[in-house]
């Protein structure tokens, strides 16, 4: 029957001669089953690739698939051996590689007949399946050592409640070997603990059925299903796939290539490592090494590897896994899968949130600042708008930047006309003069061109990047007019007083003193005519009294109004005053009155005379001076009078607090003529009085003038200066 | 011998009357006038040897009249009588060409010597002012 038949196929695969120029090596691969049979297909593929890649010369692979029947005690020798003899007759093989337990067994058995001198390498076979007694010096061995006990131990570690193990295996000779092998070991180790059920007598359909209806606490131990009880060969991948689809218990396999096909995992045999190591040994044989020295220790199962999906599916806790286990197919959580995306996205969001917060904070701060600025601006605007003073700001080139309503009114402009124009348009001072801090009286110019007096205060303001100037402007036209009126009124008062004094003085002089003089004359005449000495004495007494009385009245009249001033002019009158002081007080008086203009206005003349009179009176009364200098000269379009004594002096501070009537009157007289009066004095260091007044020469009352013969420009303003000082 | 001819100018009637009696004793009083202009005219007409004039007079004061009198008759002697007992004034008047400066309350005793002094070509200043203004007073 087919079951009993050993069938074989012979395949020759000629690898492309990749390495040109060298004699290709001839390698015969002996497959146990169909060459697509797992796990040997994976092993063979890797092995071929590794060998071709690393060989210095091209390799021709010949492959023979024995396709051994499961229960064939011995393969049908006749046809196979004949065929192989025919095949190998004219070929020189470099290496024979039997793959898997059945092929190894076949090769060892038929070595002498088929390839007695050819090096052979037993590959992809469990150590247990090698007949070590039959090994020859020309044989290399690369084996694995599966560990079913370790696998079951692992199962128990993961699922401690396990009681039943359904072992999936077939009925071929190889599978039988393993069933016996495993059963013996399992019995020895797990007797009483686990119940093992073997599937070797079941068809694949029955196996699936059984696998779908296992009792609780069962596991499936998938070993190998090459040929089922019905003698049907099976593709390993397909078996596992179908079984996994229906199984109601976790499936454990032993081969590394099964990971991902439905097994839970555990200590698996690593095909990749094995095929690479095997190719390495093959190369060394072809390089001429002795095969009997190339028998490395069997490869044990690799590290514990688990399929995370299966663990999840069967509810196996990860903490039960052996240490250093490798987890595969972990279904990454959203977090794990998109960790960096999430981190990046969150970072971006956070950053944006921070930015937004910062912007909001900034915005709110800015709004507050703007509100505050707006309030401040409004408040300032209100203040500026209602300020009585004109206020304007301009830059360092004089360009007006802003003005308030009062400034526009003051200069007669409408709103918005002034900014952008030069400040010299309204201020009649050179721009250089208004740069910097100042306060002055000056003139402003209205839009209609008219000029008017102003008080101007300029201050500098340093802004962040430039400098501006603020100007405060006040129209002082009315104040000036009031001052003028006051001055006029003062002048008129003084003139009235002077006129009255003058009238009185004339009255006294022309009438009273004349009559006294007449009386004195008559007394003299009586004296000359009298006979008696007694009479003459009396008459002389009367006459002398009359003389004294007459002189006193004259003196009084002179004080009231100095007739000399009009008769002889200012210089003579001042000289007379100097002489009088010198005569009466025994003070050395030095007068200098040279170089004066011809015509000095009467009011200026009188003013300076009165200042001198008062100053000299003070010298006589208070100064205790020994010497006085009086001088009068032209200066700065006016006249300056200087009176300096060397007397006691006085404290200016006290004088300012309690001004004497004399000094106050001097000051007032000078001020009314728009002049200046300066007093310098210190206790013990004398006194100097400087009086300067501008003088208008056109005075119709000035008819006689003998001060000097110099002709003066009558169109010029004249000034009189008068100073009294005491030298120290 | 010809008596010295004197012209008197004073606007003060009382003084003028008193002086008339004083002058009439020693001199020929050719006329008495009461203002400056009348003085100038009278001097021009009468050509006196000596003019006794008040400084303060209506229309033209004595000092102003002096220049005109001198211009008309450079040899005329002018003696001023005045209420201004000011040395500075006296100096100015003498510098202007007058020969005498007599304050009125001493006129009774000093006028005749002043006229005589003037006739001698000398100047005379009242004793009360002499020395004050640096003016020499001739001794009697």
Boltz contact constraints between the chains, C-beta under 6 A:
constraints:
  - contact:
      token1: [A, 509]
      token2: [B, 83]
      max_distance: 6.0
  - contact:
      token1: [A, 513]
      token2: [B, 83]
      max_distance: 6.0
  - contact:
      token1: [A, 514]
      token2: [B, 12]
      max_distance: 6.0
  - contact:
      token1: [A, 517]
      token2: [B, 104]
      max_distance: 6.0
  - contact:
      token1: [A, 517]
      token2: [B, 105]
      max_distance: 6.0
  - contact:
      token1: [A, 518]
      token2: [B, 14]
      max_distance: 6.0
  - contact:
      token1: [A, 518]
      token2: [B, 15]
      max_distance: 6.0
  - contact:
      token1: [A, 520]
      token2: [B, 105]
      max_distance: 6.0
  - contact:
      token1: [A, 521]
      token2: [B, 18]
      max_distance: 6.0
  - contact:
      token1: [A, 521]
      token2: [B, 107]
      max_distance: 6.0
  - contact:
      token1: [A, 521]
      token2: [B, 108]
      max_distance: 6.0
  - contact:
      token1: [A, 524]
      token2: [B, 108]
      max_distance: 6.0
  - contact:
      token1: [A, 524]
      token2: [B, 109]
      max_distance: 6.0
  - contact:
      token1: [A, 525]
      token2: [B, 108]
      max_distance: 6.0
  - contact:
      token1: [A, 547]
      token2: [B, 105]
      max_distance: 6.0
  - contact:
      token1: [A, 550]
      token2: [B, 105]
      max_distance: 6.0
  - contact:
      token1: [A, 554]
      token2: [B, 85]
      max_distance: 6.0
  - contact:
      token1: [A, 568]
      token2: [B, 92]
      max_distance: 6.0
  - contact:
      token1: [A, 572]
      token2: [B, 88]
      max_distance: 6.0
  - contact:
      token1: [A, 575]
      token2: [B, 88]
      max_distance: 6.0
  - contact:
      token1: [A, 576]
      token2: [B, 86]
      max_distance: 6.0
  - contact:
      token1: [A, 576]
      token2: [B, 88]
      max_distance: 6.0
